[in-house]
Each structure stands twice: as structure tokens, then as C-alpha cells.
Amino acid sequence: MSATLFRYDKLEETEFDVLAVTRPEIRVPLEEPDAVLAGQCSAEALGEVEHFAQDSDGTLVATASFLRIRRRFRESLVVVNGPVWFSERTPAAERVLMDTLRQQFRSDDDASPLYVRMQVATLQPPATGPLEHGWYEREIVVDLRPDEKELLAGFRPNARNSIRRARKEGVEVRSIPQEEWIEVFRTELFPILQETAERDAFQSFDSSYYETFLTQLSGYAGLLVAYSEGKATSWLITTQYRGHAVYYFAGSTLDARRTFAPYLLLWEAFRALKAAGATSCGLTGIVSENYPQLINVTTFKRNFSKNVVTIPTTYDIPLHPLRYRALAAVLDARRKRSSRG
């Protein structure tokens, strides 16, 4: 372990906000505020969030919000999309940060976490794993600063043509009022998500997960729906925080593909986000080494920008290495049995 560790301070939410405001050039992800992190969790993972600032010689190095996740046989602390680095992110600084976290949380009086999970730019001890992959590793980011005409011109011809064809097909995009979000999602949109998940071979959460997300992020989120002949065929949920928007969740029917509704829907989302002050929009994960299943959505998202951003991969920092290795072996054996079955 490094001889010199970072000093760390627990922060209140207001103190965290002050730090973020003083460094406007640094993108602070939406997942950092505690209410937002709680909204990210599934029921089994809902836990407490704590803000910490890592500091050395009075210079702010990084901040992180840790979500306490309790599962059978293990408890962990997860930084959903971070840490946020305020100083240069060198391999040496990451190593000191990881060593600091190990010392900090090994003596956690409130729980017994087995590991800390966070993004690590340079893989080195003590980072390993992870037991499960976390945040995506590559995304497409659309620059919303140009005027609408220039923004549209930056899309691939396929996207521009599809937007025009959707309008000719009579697709109508509506922004759902906040007071109607839960009812509309539960009755009209979740069935579309179930169809999407079955068609594209992925597993969605149950409706309550997305309803919780919308409720807890009501100050940051937006819900847009595309209708054809009065029937919802495609929808998306966006978030916006400190000028950066994210295309978070979406679903579409086969009929939506026929009418090109997803293209018009995303275009109208860009327009709404831009009007609300967003300067960029992340289209979330695209295909990468650990997420080959995202190949289909990657094809769609690449129609809107060539700007691919690489995000540090999520790894685990074991706090109790022997227990961690034993659990990793059990989970690996279980996955192998499942794949053979």
C-alpha cells in the first residue's frame, strides 16, 4: 500500500454542489447527486449514498458518491458513474485513490462491504474483476450547440431521410406532462418495453423500477412518446443535469420501425433539450468488448453523430481479497453451468 494516502472528507449535498459549481469546466454526471443515485437502483440495490471528497495538500483530487448495495452473500459500495476527477487522472493518482478507499472502508462501522466498485482508467492492483460489469464503456455524444439547421445537417443521410419519412407517415411526438408520467408509462409504455426486450434479447427491469426513476428524477427527466394513429409506438426518457443531457431509456414496437418513429422522436428530444439549455446529449452505451450485445442500438445511434467517447471500465477493488476470490470462483462456476444448460 502507498505510504501516503489522500485525506478524505464526507460531504453534504450542498457542499458537493458548491464544489461542482466552482469547476464548471468539469462534467459532473447526473449519477453523483444522492437522489439521482437512489433512482438508479433496483429494489435489491436501494441503499444509502454518501459523498466524499478526496483531498491532498489542500488540492481537490476527486469526488465520489458511494451507493451501498446489499445482495445475498455480499455487500458492496458502488460509484455508479465515477469518480469525478478534479485533478489530473494519472495511474499513480488512481492507485493512491484505490488504496485510500481500501483503508477508508475496511473499517466501515455501519456495514461490512466486500468490495468497492468504480471506474478505473488504468487497470492495476488492487483493481480486479468485476463480478458483474457496470457502466457502459463507450458512448456517442451529440453536440447540441449548433443551430437546428446545422445540427440536422450533421446527421447521416439515413437519419435525415427517416425523420422526413416519419413526418409523412403522420407520426406525432408528444411531451408527456409530469403528472401523467407514471400512469402513461405503466399502461402504454411498459408493454412496449417488454416487446422491445423480447425482440432484442435483453432483460428489462419491472415497471416499478422505471416509475421510481421518473419519480425521483422528476426535476431532471423528460418523457417523450411517438404516436401513430393515436397509439403509442415509441418512447424515450431523457435526463438533463448541468447542461449535459442523456438519452437514458427507450422502447419501440415493430410498427414504430415501419414508420421511422424512433428517428423523429430522438430529433424532437434534441430540439427540446437544446431549448431547455442542454449543450450536449449522450446516447448512452454502444458496442464494446464487454457489451457486444449493443451492436444493434449502435447502428441506430451512429446516425446522429461520429463523436464516440470512451469511458473508463468499471472494476472492483476488493476490501477482503480472500472472500472476494472465493465468491468470484462460485459465481464463475454458476455462470458456466448456466451456459451449458
For each residue, the residues with C-beta under 8 A, 3 or more apart:
1: 5 99 102 103
2: 5 95 96 99
3:
4: 56 96
5: 1 2 96 99 100 103
6: 54 55 56 61 96 97 100
7: 54 55 56
8: 52 53 54 55 100 104
9: 52 53 55
10: 50 51 52
11: 15 16 19 51 52 53 63
12: 15 16 51
13: 16 17 33 34 51
14: 17 18
15: 11 12 18 19 51
16: 11 12 13 19 20 32 33 51 53 63 65
17: 13 14 20 21
18: 14 15 21 22
19: 11 15 16 22 23 53 60 63 86
20: 16 17 23 26 28 32 242
21: 17 18 24
22: 18 19
23: 19 20 26 86
24: 21 242
25:
26: 20 23 84 85 86
27: 84 242 244
28: 20 32 84 241 242
29: 32 81 82 84 241 244
30: 33 36 81 217 220 239 241 244 246
31: 36 37 40 65 80 81 82
32: 16 20 28 29 36 37 51 63 65 81 82 84
33: 13 16 30 36 37 65 241
34: 13 37 38 49 51 65
35: 38 39 216 217
36: 30 31 32 33 39 40 216 217 220 241
37: 31 32 33 34 40 41 49 65 67 80
38: 34 35 41 46 49 67 216
39: 35 36 212 213 215 216 217
40: 31 36 37 67 80 213
41: 37 38 45 46 47 67 69
42: 45 46 205 209
43: 46 208 209
44: 69 70 71
45: 41 42 67 69 70 71 78
46: 38 41 42 43
47: 41 67 68 69 70
48: 67 68
49: 34 37 38 65 66 67 68
50: 10 65 66
51: 10 11 12 13 15 16 32 34 63 64 65
52: 8 9 10 11 63 64 65 66 104
53: 8 9 11 16 19 60 62 63
54: 6 7 8 60 61 62 63 64 83 97 100
55: 6 7 8 9 58 59 60 61
56: 4 6 7 59 61 96
57:
58: 55
59: 55 56 87
60: 19 53 54 55 63 86 87
61: 6 54 55 56 85 86 87 93 97
62: 53 54 82 83 84 85 86 87 97
63: 11 16 19 32 51 52 53 54 60 82 83 84 86
64: 51 52 54 79 82 83 84 118
65: 16 31 32 33 34 37 49 50 51 52 79 80 82
66: 49 50 52 77 78 79 116
67: 37 38 40 41 45 47 48 49 77 78 79 80
68: 47 48 49 75 76 77 111 113
69: 41 44 45 47 75 76 77 78
70: 44 45 47 75
71: 44 45 74 75 76
72:
73: 327
74: 71 114 115 327
75: 68 69 70 71 111 112 113 114
76: 68 69 71 113 114 115 116 117 316
77: 66 67 68 69 105 113 115 116 117
78: 45 66 67 69 116 117 118 134
79: 64 65 66 67 82 83 116 117 118 119
80: 31 37 40 65 67 134 135
81: 29 30 31 32 119 135
82: 29 31 32 62 63 64 65 79 118 119
83: 54 62 63 64 79 97 118 119
84: 26 27 28 29 32 62 63 64
85: 26 61 62 88 89 93
86: 19 23 26 60 61 62 63
87: 59 60 61 62 93
88: 85 93
89: 85 93 94 121
90: 93 94
91: 94 95 121 122 124
92: 95 96
93: 61 85 87 88 89 90 96 97
94: 89 90 91 97 98 120 121 122 124
95: 2 91 92 98 99 124
96: 2 4 5 6 56 92 93 99 100
97: 6 54 61 62 83 93 94 100 101
98: 94 95 101 102 120 126 127 317
99: 1 2 5 95 96 102 103 126
100: 5 6 8 54 96 97 103 104
101: 97 98 104 105 116 118 317
102: 1 98 99 105 106 116 126 317 319
103: 1 5 99 100 106 107
104: 8 52 100 101 107 108
105: 77 101 102 108 113 116 319
106: 102 103 319 320
107: 103 104
108: 104 105 111 112 113
109:
110:
111: 68 75 108
112: 75 108
113: 68 75 76 77 105 108 116 319
114: 74 75 76 318 319 320 323 324 327
115: 74 76 77 129 131 316 317 318 319 320 324
116: 66 76 77 78 79 101 102 105 113 316 317 319
117: 76 77 78 79 130 134 314 315 316 317
118: 64 78 79 82 83 101 314 315 317
119: 79 81 82 83 134 135 311 312 313 314 315
120: 94 98 123 124 127 312 313 314 315
121: 89 91 94 312
122: 91 94
123: 120 127 313 315
124: 91 94 95 120 127
125: 128
126: 98 99 102 317 318 321
127: 98 120 123 124 315 316 317
128: 125 315 316 317 318 324
129: 115 315 316 318 324 328
130: 117 133 134 314 315 316
131: 115 316 327 328 331
132:
133: 130 290 291 314
134: 78 80 117 119 130 314
135: 80 81 119 311 314
136: 139 284 285 286 288 291 294 311
137: 285 288 289 290 291 310 311 312 313
138: 285 286 287 288 308 309 310 311
139: 136 282 283 284 285 286 308 309 311
140: 282 283 286 301 302 304 305 307 308 309
141: 280 281 282 283 305 307 309
142: 151 270 280 281 282 283 304 305 307
143: 146 151 154 279 280 305 307
144: 151 245 270 273 274 278 279 280 281
145: 279 280
146: 143 150 151 154
147: 150 151
148: 151 152 271 274
149: 152 153
150: 146 147 153 154
151: 142 143 144 146 147 148 154 155 270 274
152: 148 149 155 160 163 267
153: 149 150 160
154: 143 146 150 151 305
155: 151 152 159 160 163 303 304 305
156: 159 160 302 303 304
157: 160 161
158: 161 162 303
159: 155 156 162 163 263 267 303 304
160: 152 153 155 156 157 163 164
161: 157 158 164 165
162: 158 159 165 166 260 263 264 303
163: 152 155 159 160 166 167 260 263 264 267
164: 160 161 167 168
165: 161 162 168 169 259 260
166: 162 163 169 171 226 259 260 261 263 264
167: 163 164 170 171 264
168: 164 165
169: 165 166 228 258 259 260 261
170: 167 228 229 259
171: 166 167 226 227 228 233 259 260 261 264 265
172: 226 227 228
173: 224 225 226 227 264 265 268
174: 224 225 226 227
175: 222 223 224 272
176: 180 181 184 223 224 225
177: 180 181
178: 181 218
179:
180: 176 177 183 184
181: 176 177 178 184 185 214 215 218 223
182: 185 186 211 214 215
183: 180 186 187
184: 176 180 181 187 188 189 223 225 232
185: 181 182 188 189 190 207 210 211 214 223
186: 182 183 189 190 207 211
187: 183 184 190
188: 184 185 191 192 225 232
189: 184 185 186 192 193 225 232 235 251
190: 185 186 187 193 194 207 210
191: 188 194 195
192: 188 189 195 196 232 233 234 235 251 252 253
193: 189 190 196 197 204 210 249 251
194: 190 191 197 198 204
195: 191 192 198 199 251 253 254
196: 192 193 199 200 204 250 251 252 253
197: 193 194 200 201 202 203 204
198: 194 195 201
199: 195 196 254
200: 196 197 296
201: 197 198 293
202: 197 293
203: 197
204: 193 194 196 197
205: 42 208 209 210
206: 209
207: 185 186 190 210 211
208: 43 205 211 212
209: 42 43 205 206 212 213
210: 185 190 193 205 207 213 214 237 249
211: 182 185 186 207 208 214 215
212: 39 208 209 215 216
213: 39 40 209 210 216 217 221 237 248 249
214: 181 182 185 210 211 217 218 221 223 237
215: 39 181 182 211 212 218
216: 35 36 38 39 212 213
217: 30 35 36 39 213 214 220 221 239
218: 178 181 214 215 221
219:
220: 30 36 217 239 240 241
221: 213 214 217 218 237 238 239 248
222: 175 237 238 239 240 269 272 273
223: 175 176 181 184 185 214 235 236 237
224: 173 174 175 176 235 236 238 265 268 269 272
225: 173 174 176 184 188 189 232 234 235 265
226: 166 171 172 173 174 232 233 234 235 256 261 262 264 265
227: 171 172 173 174 230 231 232 233
228: 169 170 171 172 231 233 255 256 259 261
229: 170
230: 227
231: 227 228
232: 184 188 189 192 225 226 227 235
233: 171 192 226 227 228 252 253 255 256 259 261
234: 192 225 226 250 251 252 253 256 261 262 265
235: 189 192 223 224 225 226 232 250 251 252 265
236: 223 224 247 248 249 250 265 266 269
237: 210 213 214 221 222 223 248 249 250
238: 221 222 224 245 246 247 248 269 273 281
239: 30 217 220 221 222 245 246 248
240: 220 222 243 244 245 246 273 276 277 278
241: 28 29 30 33 36 220 244
242: 20 24 27 28
243: 240 277 278 279 280
244: 27 29 30 240 241 278 279 280 281 282
245: 144 238 239 240 273 278 280 281 282
246: 30 238 239 240 281 282 284
247: 236 238 250 266 269 281 282 283 284
248: 213 221 236 237 238 239 284
249: 193 210 213 236 237
250: 196 234 235 236 237 247 262
251: 189 192 193 195 196 234 235
252: 192 196 233 234 235 256 257 261 262
253: 192 195 196 233 234 256 257
254: 195 199 257 258
255: 228 233 258 259
256: 226 228 233 234 252 253 259 261 262
257: 252 253 254 260 261 262
258: 169 254 255
259: 165 166 169 170 171 228 233 255 256
260: 162 163 165 166 169 171 257 263 264
261: 166 169 171 226 228 233 234 252 256 257 264 265
262: 226 234 250 252 256 257 265 266 300
263: 159 162 163 166 260 266 267 303
264: 162 163 166 167 171 173 226 260 261 267 268
265: 171 173 224 225 226 234 235 236 261 262 268 269
266: 236 247 262 263 269 270 304
267: 152 159 163 263 264 270 271
268: 173 224 264 265 271 272
269: 222 224 236 238 247 265 266 272 273 281
270: 142 144 151 266 267 273 274 281 304
271: 148 267 268 274 275
272: 175 222 224 268 269 275 276
273: 144 222 238 240 245 269 270 276 278 281
274: 144 148 151 270 271 277 278
275: 271 272
276: 240 272 273
277: 240 243 274
278: 144 240 243 244 245 273 274 281
279: 143 144 145 243 244
280: 141 142 143 144 145 243 244 245
281: 141 142 144 238 244 245 246 247 269 270 273 278
282: 139 140 141 142 244 245 246 247 309
283: 139 140 141 142 247 286 301 304 305
284: 136 139 246 247 248
285: 136 137 138 139 288 291 294 297
286: 136 138 139 140 283 291 294 297 298 301 302 308
287: 138 291 292 293 294 295 298
288: 136 137 138 285 291 292 294
289: 137 292
290: 133 137 313
291: 133 136 137 285 286 287 288 294
292: 287 288 289 295
293: 201 202 287
294: 136 285 286 287 288 291 297 298
295: 287 292 298 299
296: 200 299 300
297: 285 286 294 300 301
298: 286 287 294 295 301 302
299: 295 296 302 303
300: 262 296 297 303
301: 140 283 286 297 298 304 305
302: 140 156 286 298 299 305 306
303: 155 156 158 159 162 263 299 300
304: 140 142 155 156 159 266 270 283 301
305: 140 141 142 143 154 155 283 301 302
306: 302
307: 140 141 142 143
308: 138 139 140 286
309: 138 139 140 141 282
310: 137 138
311: 119 135 136 137 138 139
312: 119 120 121 137
313: 119 120 123 137 290
314: 117 118 119 120 130 133 134 135
315: 117 118 119 120 123 127 128 129 130
316: 76 115 116 117 127 128 129 130 131 324
317: 98 101 102 115 116 117 118 126 127 128
318: 114 115 126 128 129 321 323 324 325
319: 102 105 106 113 114 115 116 324
320: 106 114 115 323 324
321: 126 318 324 325
322: 325 326
323: 114 318 320 326 327
324: 114 115 128 129 316 318 319 320 321 327 328
325: 318 321 322 328 329
326: 322 323 329 330
327: 73 74 114 131 323 324 330 331
328: 129 131 324 325 331 332
329: 325 326 332 333
330: 326 327 333 334
331: 131 327 328 334 335
332: 328 329 335 336
333: 329 330 336 337
334: 330 331 337 338
335: 331 332 338 339
336: 332 333 339 340
337: 333 334 340 341
338: 334 335 341
339: 335 336
340: 336 337
341: 337 338
